[in-house]
Amino acid sequence: MANLVRNPVPPAGLSTSTALLKEPAVRAGYLSGMTIPRLALAFGAAEYVMQDYGAEHRWGWSAAEHRGIHEDARRTVVFTKASRETGGYDIRPISVPRITMHVRALEARV
């Protein structure tokens, strides 16, 4: 069975504070798929510190990726709210080809 007790004394040299963590860099690592142990190692923090930091911020980081309009050379993706019958909503991507008509419509919207 997994050991659920946190070790309050991390290995020598690892930080037990989030004060030195740079949020944009940790967010970029998390969103690129780095695991919590790798993030902790990369930033010199104890693993349990990085777990808590990730748990505190991960919802906002994931939600920020699915907001607004994202464009590349081939298409434009617009994230919209789709209402449910229960009163809630989902964020759904609508992908349209990047053609002049769609570009002009999006520019007129802004």
N, C-alpha and C positions, 0 to 999 in steps of 0.2 A: 504494500500500500504506500502511496506517496506520502512523503513527509510534509505535513501542512504547517509546521512551525517555522517561522522566519528566523533566520540567523541574524541577530542584531549587529554582529561584528563581521563586516565584509572582509574579503581578502585584502591584504595590505595594498594601499595605493588607490583603492576604489572609493569614490565619493558616495556619501549617504544623503546628499542634499541635491535638490533639483535646481538650486541657484545657478549652477554652472552650465546647465543644459540650454542650448540655443534652440528655441522652439521651431524656427523655420527649417533648421538642419535636421532635427529629429523628425519633423513632419515629412520632409522629403524622403528620408530613409524609410519611414513607416509606410508611406504610400508607394514606394518603389518595391516593397515586399520584404524588407529586412525583418528578421525575427527579433523578438525582444532580447534574447541573449546576445545577438550580434550587435544590436543597437547599444546595449549596455556596455559591451566591450569597446565599441567604437568611441563612445563618449566618456569612458572611464568611470562609469557609475555602477553601483551594485545592481544586480539583476532585479531585486524586489523594488528598488527605487524606479527603475525604468518601467516595470510592470504597472506600478501605481500611476506614473506619469502618462503612460500610454492609455490606461483605462480612463483617466481624467479627460484626455484630449481626443481620443480616437473618433468619437461620434462627430464632433465638429469638423475634423479633418476629412472624414468620409463625405459628410454632407456638402462641404465646400467644393469637392470635386464634381458634384452633380448640380451645380447652380449656373444659371445664365446661359451664355452662348459660347460654344467652342467651335473653332474653325480650323480646317487644314486645307491643303491644296485641292482635295477631292470633294469634300462635303462640309456642311454646316450642321451642327447638332444643337438643337434648342431644347433645354430642359423645362418641362411644364408640369404644373400640378394637375393631376387627374383626380377629381372628387370620387369618393365612394358613397354608396348608399348609407353607410353607417355614420357619415359625417367626417370621416378622416380623409386623407388623400395620399396618393402615391406620387413620387417624382418620376416622370417618364421621359425618356429621350425621344425626340422626333428628329430623324435624320433626313436632310434634304440635300440633293446634289448641289454643288456650288456652281450655279449658273447665274447669269446676269439678273434674271427676273427675281430670284430669291435674294440675291445680294441687295438689290434695290428695295425690296420689300422690308428687309431687316434694317436697312439704313433709314427708311422712312419711319420706322417704328421707334427709333431712338430719338 
